[in-house]
Amino acid sequence: MDINIPYPEAGPASISDYIDPDFPVQIYYTDLSKMYMNHIRWHWHPEIEIIIVNYGDVIILTDDKQVKLHAGQGILLNQSVMHSV
């Protein structure tokens, strides 16, 4: 079964952008090859973030860890955790 979910390119979101402010969920698709220098600068989110790698490799940096993910792998980042991709 194919599920088509309309999602914006990565960008800032606010609580008012959520469908239900009591359940803050956003879905983004980001193609790092289209990002400046192929990465996303340090940032954080008020919500939990799940990152799943579709193809290639990616390095996730937090304030105290560095994790390399390969295609098919993912990671869960808690809310308000500074990170870079």
C-alpha positions in Angstrom: 0.0 0.0 0.0 1.3 3.4 -0.9 0.5 6.3 1.4 1.0 9.8 0.1 1.5 12.4 2.8 1.9 16.0 1.8 4.9 17.4 3.5 6.9 20.6 3.1 10.6 20.8 2.5 12.5 21.2 5.8 11.8 24.6 7.3 10.8 26.2 10.5 7.5 25.3 12.2 5.6 26.7 15.0 3.0 25.2 17.4 0.3 26.8 15.3 1.5 24.8 12.2 0.5 21.5 13.9 -2.8 19.9 12.9 -3.5 19.4 16.6 -1.5 21.6 19.0 -1.9 19.0 21.8 -0.2 16.4 19.5 2.8 18.2 17.9 3.7 16.1 14.9 5.3 17.3 11.6 6.6 15.3 8.7 9.5 16.6 6.6 11.4 15.2 3.7 14.9 16.7 3.3 17.2 15.8 0.5 20.6 16.8 1.9 22.2 16.9 -1.6 20.0 20.1 -2.1 21.0 21.7 1.2 23.9 24.2 1.5 27.1 22.1 1.9 24.9 19.0 2.1 24.0 19.4 5.8 21.6 21.0 8.2 23.2 23.4 10.7 22.8 23.1 14.5 19.1 23.5 15.5 16.5 22.0 17.9 12.8 21.3 17.9 10.1 21.5 20.6 9.0 18.0 19.4 10.6 14.6 19.2 12.4 14.0 15.9 12.7 10.7 14.1 15.3 10.7 11.3 15.3 7.9 8.8 17.9 7.6 6.1 16.5 6.7 2.7 19.8 6.3 0.8 23.5 7.0 1.4 25.0 7.7 4.8 24.5 10.6 7.2 26.2 11.7 10.4 24.0 13.0 13.2 25.8 15.2 15.8 24.5 16.1 19.2 26.3 18.0 21.9 27.9 14.8 23.2 27.6 12.1 20.5 28.3 11.5 16.8 26.2 8.7 15.1 26.7 7.5 11.5 23.6 6.1 9.9 23.3 4.1 6.7 20.4 3.7 4.3 17.5 2.0 6.2 18.6 3.1 9.6 17.1 5.7 11.8 17.4 7.6 15.1 15.1 9.2 17.6 16.1 12.5 19.0 14.3 13.8 22.1 12.7 17.2 22.2 15.0 20.3 22.6 18.2 18.4 21.8 20.6 20.5 19.8 21.7 18.6 16.7 23.2 18.8 13.2 22.7 16.5 10.3 
